Amino acid sequence: MVCMHVDHLTFAVGSAGLKAESERLGDLLGERFRDGGFHPRFGTRNHILPLADDRYIEVVEVLEHPAADKAPFGQAVRARSEMGGGWMGWVVSVDDLAPFEQRLDREAVHGSRHFPDGRLLEWEQLGVKGLLADPQLPYFLKWDSDPSVLPSALDGTIRLKKIEITGNRERVEDWMGVAIGDEFDGVRIKFSAENGQPGIRSVSFETANGTVRI
């Protein structure tokens, strides 16, 4: 059985830009984001905030870079940013992508980025095109790098508590191939069938100053 973990959440910046958006979210959560580096295959860059339970938040910005127009991830970031920014999606890490490649009839793509200090982070990812078409869907990744360099390696104190999604639970379960119920991997997953764009409505965190909903 494939091990599945709610790995991280992606927040696309709006017109304020990466630095200002990271500072705004950091002020709300009571922690500072750090420079995560540049994604050469996707034409994007990010700032990250490690959370408890081997999770993290990435705030991501699309760049004027040739890869951004070709890579689905760059396209997804641009599309969300052009809508004003906000939660772009949620990401589930797995220990084996092969079952998902077979079931979804797609091939994983390689991803990488260099930290500002030069360390290289590498992974394989699958399903960003699904997120582009239906933003309630998570995409999947498998980390290739040593655990010591993963964004979640520096365990934070903020805990992800709940993800509220506009969409349909059965649709997401069909995509993931598992029943997620009201709680998945220790995170409450709440669906609402409101009209409008499907996707993440809000995310709640337990911080040193109490619950923060963004």
PLY file of the C-alpha trace (Angstrom):
ply
format ascii 1.0
element vertex 214
property float x
property float y
property float z
element edge 213
property int vertex1
property int vertex2
end_header
0.00 0.00 0.00
1.33 3.44 -0.96
2.03 5.77 1.95
0.33 9.17 1.44
1.14 12.35 3.37
-0.29 15.88 3.21
3.09 17.41 2.40
2.59 21.10 1.70
0.29 23.89 0.60
0.98 26.28 -2.26
-0.01 29.96 -2.15
0.37 31.96 -5.37
1.26 35.63 -4.95
-0.88 38.47 -6.22
0.24 41.89 -7.39
2.10 42.59 -4.12
4.86 40.17 -5.10
6.73 37.39 -3.33
8.48 39.36 -0.59
5.43 41.35 0.51
3.07 38.35 0.37
5.47 36.22 2.39
5.79 38.95 5.00
2.00 39.36 5.19
1.39 35.65 5.72
4.31 35.43 8.13
2.83 38.24 10.22
-0.52 36.42 10.37
1.13 33.17 11.45
3.76 34.68 13.73
6.73 33.19 11.87
9.09 34.33 9.12
9.27 32.68 5.72
12.68 31.90 4.25
13.97 32.04 0.69
13.33 28.66 -0.93
15.05 29.27 -4.25
14.34 29.07 -7.99
12.63 26.26 -9.98
14.50 26.19 -13.31
12.12 23.74 -15.00
9.01 25.67 -13.99
10.06 29.33 -14.20
9.02 30.04 -10.61
10.59 30.82 -7.26
9.32 30.45 -3.72
9.59 31.27 -0.05
8.86 28.51 2.45
7.71 28.12 6.04
8.29 24.73 7.72
5.35 23.49 9.79
4.97 20.75 12.39
4.37 17.14 11.29
6.77 17.25 8.31
4.75 19.79 6.35
5.37 23.27 5.00
3.83 26.22 3.16
5.30 27.58 -0.04
4.52 31.05 -1.34
5.33 30.99 -5.04
5.80 33.56 -7.79
5.94 33.04 -11.55
8.86 34.70 -13.34
9.31 36.11 -16.83
11.10 32.94 -17.86
10.62 30.67 -20.93
9.89 27.64 -18.74
6.94 29.37 -17.06
4.87 29.29 -20.25
5.65 25.63 -21.01
5.51 23.93 -17.62
2.06 23.17 -16.15
3.27 24.31 -12.73
4.32 27.69 -14.07
1.00 27.96 -15.91
-0.91 27.13 -12.73
0.94 29.75 -10.70
0.39 32.40 -13.38
-3.32 31.58 -13.64
-3.85 31.87 -9.87
-1.77 35.03 -9.63
-3.76 36.66 -12.44
-6.91 35.97 -10.40
-5.43 38.03 -7.58
-3.39 35.34 -5.85
-4.32 33.00 -3.04
-4.26 29.30 -2.23
-3.35 27.46 -5.41
-3.41 23.87 -4.22
-2.42 21.14 -1.83
0.26 18.53 -2.37
0.38 14.90 -1.28
3.74 13.16 -1.07
3.95 9.41 -1.71
6.67 6.78 -1.53
5.86 5.37 -4.99
4.41 7.28 -7.95
4.09 4.25 -10.25
0.53 3.31 -9.16
-0.60 6.89 -9.80
1.10 6.98 -13.20
-0.72 3.78 -14.15
-4.11 4.74 -12.74
-4.13 8.30 -14.09
-2.32 7.35 -17.33
0.25 10.10 -16.90
4.00 10.27 -16.46
5.72 12.04 -13.59
8.05 14.94 -14.37
11.28 15.86 -12.66
11.47 18.94 -10.49
14.37 20.64 -8.75
15.48 23.84 -7.13
18.62 25.19 -5.56
18.48 26.68 -2.11
20.22 30.06 -1.77
23.15 28.25 -0.11
23.59 26.02 -3.18
22.03 22.78 -1.93
19.99 20.93 -4.54
16.48 19.64 -3.86
15.00 17.11 -6.31
11.68 15.33 -6.71
9.22 13.79 -9.18
5.70 15.19 -9.48
2.46 14.19 -11.13
-0.99 15.72 -11.54
-0.41 19.47 -11.95
-2.45 19.39 -15.15
-5.30 17.95 -13.08
-4.99 20.85 -10.66
-4.99 23.29 -13.59
-8.26 21.85 -14.86
-9.85 21.38 -11.43
-8.12 23.27 -8.58
-9.74 21.21 -5.83
-7.48 18.29 -6.79
-4.11 17.82 -5.11
-1.07 16.85 -7.08
1.40 14.16 -6.04
5.15 14.12 -5.53
7.92 11.77 -4.49
11.01 13.28 -2.92
14.32 12.10 -4.40
16.67 14.06 -2.15
17.98 13.10 1.26
15.46 13.88 4.04
17.94 16.31 5.59
17.42 18.83 2.78
13.64 18.59 2.48
11.73 21.83 3.20
10.04 20.16 6.16
13.34 19.00 7.70
13.38 22.04 9.99
10.32 21.07 11.98
8.19 24.11 12.74
5.82 24.75 15.62
2.77 25.80 13.58
0.36 22.92 12.95
-1.89 22.53 9.91
-5.37 21.82 11.27
-7.95 22.12 8.49
-8.28 22.64 4.74
-11.64 23.94 3.50
-12.29 23.11 -0.16
-14.99 24.27 -2.53
-15.70 21.13 -4.49
-16.79 17.54 -4.25
-15.33 14.95 -1.89
-16.14 12.03 -4.21
-14.31 13.74 -7.09
-11.19 14.20 -4.98
-11.34 10.65 -3.62
-11.65 9.27 -7.14
-8.59 11.27 -8.19
-6.55 10.16 -5.17
-7.72 6.57 -5.28
-8.50 6.50 -1.55
-11.32 7.51 0.78
-10.21 10.60 2.68
-13.18 11.05 5.02
-13.45 14.09 7.27
-9.81 13.74 8.25
-6.84 12.66 6.18
-3.30 12.21 7.54
-4.24 14.14 10.67
-5.71 17.11 8.78
-9.43 17.91 8.71
-10.71 18.16 5.13
-14.01 20.01 4.78
-15.87 20.29 1.48
-18.55 22.78 0.55
-20.62 22.75 -2.64
-20.73 26.51 -3.12
-20.97 27.99 -6.59
-17.87 29.43 -8.14
-14.31 28.34 -8.73
-13.42 24.99 -7.12
-10.34 24.93 -4.96
-9.08 25.76 -1.49
-11.33 28.29 0.28
-9.28 28.61 3.44
-6.70 26.90 5.61
-6.61 26.88 9.42
-3.43 26.65 11.49
-2.74 26.23 15.20
-0.14 28.84 16.15
1.41 30.18 19.33
-1.26 32.88 19.26
-4.18 30.50 18.70
-6.00 29.39 15.57
-5.35 31.42 12.41
-7.58 31.00 9.37
-6.25 32.25 6.03
0 1
1 2
2 3
3 4
4 5
5 6
6 7
7 8
8 9
9 10
10 11
11 12
12 13
13 14
14 15
15 16
16 17
17 18
18 19
19 20
20 21
21 22
22 23
23 24
24 25
25 26
26 27
27 28
28 29
29 30
30 31
31 32
32 33
33 34
34 35
35 36
36 37
37 38
38 39
39 40
40 41
41 42
42 43
43 44
44 45
45 46
46 47
47 48
48 49
49 50
50 51
51 52
52 53
53 54
54 55
55 56
56 57
57 58
58 59
59 60
60 61
61 62
62 63
63 64
64 65
65 66
66 67
67 68
68 69
69 70
70 71
71 72
72 73
73 74
74 75
75 76
76 77
77 78
78 79
79 80
80 81
81 82
82 83
83 84
84 85
85 86
86 87
87 88
88 89
89 90
90 91
91 92
92 93
93 94
94 95
95 96
96 97
97 98
98 99
99 100
100 101
101 102
102 103
103 104
104 105
105 106
106 107
107 108
108 109
109 110
110 111
111 112
112 113
113 114
114 115
115 116
116 117
117 118
118 119
119 120
120 121
121 122
122 123
123 124
124 125
125 126
126 127
127 128
128 129
129 130
130 131
131 132
132 133
133 134
134 135
135 136
136 137
137 138
138 139
139 140
140 141
141 142
142 143
143 144
144 145
145 146
146 147
147 148
148 149
149 150
150 151
151 152
152 153
153 154
154 155
155 156
156 157
157 158
158 159
159 160
160 161
161 162
162 163
163 164
164 165
165 166
166 167
167 168
168 169
169 170
170 171
171 172
172 173
173 174
174 175
175 176
176 177
177 178
178 179
179 180
180 181
181 182
182 183
183 184
184 185
185 186
186 187
187 188
188 189
189 190
190 191
191 192
192 193
193 194
194 195
195 196
196 197
197 198
198 199
199 200
200 201
201 202
202 203
203 204
204 205
205 206
206 207
207 208
208 209
209 210
210 211
211 212
212 213
